[in-house]
Amino acid sequence: MAMGRINGENVAGAAFLVFSGLFLAASMVNPVIASVRVVFYVLVAAGIALLFLGYRTYRHEQQVAVIE
């Protein structure tokens, strides 16, 4: 069960982080995109929160499996 740590929250969190990283890189080139840079930091925070939620979900599922 090596792939048990990969769940939907982890995938979504990683996608948010990659997507916001691409936008942050684009904001360094384009001043119009740079004007909404705060939104990209919100995406980074959401990505980190989703990764944390995925980790907690994984830990909860492991704990429930041990109890049963």
C-alpha positions in Angstrom: 0.0 0.0 0.0 2.7 2.4 -1.0 0.4 4.6 -3.0 -2.0 5.1 -0.1 -0.6 8.6 0.7 -1.7 10.0 -2.6 -5.3 11.1 -2.4 -7.5 13.8 -4.0 -6.5 16.5 -1.6 -2.8 15.9 -2.2 -3.2 16.0 -5.9 -5.3 19.2 -5.8 -2.9 20.9 -3.4 0.1 20.1 -5.6 -1.8 21.3 -8.7 -2.6 24.6 -6.8 1.0 25.1 -5.9 2.3 24.4 -9.5 -0.4 26.6 -11.0 0.3 29.5 -8.7 4.0 29.1 -9.3 3.5 29.4 -13.0 1.3 32.5 -12.5 3.9 34.0 -10.1 6.6 33.4 -12.8 4.3 35.0 -15.4 3.7 38.0 -13.1 7.5 38.8 -13.2 7.2 39.3 -17.0 3.8 40.8 -17.4 2.8 43.9 -15.4 -0.9 43.2 -15.9 -0.7 39.8 -14.3 1.5 41.3 -11.5 -1.3 43.7 -10.5 -3.2 40.7 -9.1 -0.3 39.0 -7.4 -2.1 38.8 -4.1 -4.5 36.2 -5.6 -1.6 33.9 -6.4 -0.5 34.0 -2.8 -4.0 33.0 -1.8 -3.7 30.1 -4.3 -0.4 29.1 -2.6 -2.1 29.2 0.8 -5.0 27.0 -0.5 -2.5 24.5 -2.0 -0.7 24.2 1.3 -4.0 23.8 3.1 -5.1 21.1 0.8 -1.8 19.2 1.2 -2.2 19.4 5.0 -5.8 18.2 4.7 -4.6 15.3 2.5 -2.0 14.4 5.1 -4.6 14.5 7.9 -7.0 12.4 5.8 -4.3 9.8 5.2 -3.4 9.7 9.0 -7.1 9.4 9.9 -7.6 6.5 7.4 -4.6 4.7 8.8 -5.8 5.2 12.4 -9.2 3.8 11.6 -7.7 0.9 9.7 -5.6 0.0 12.8 -8.6 0.3 15.2 -10.8 -2.0 13.1 
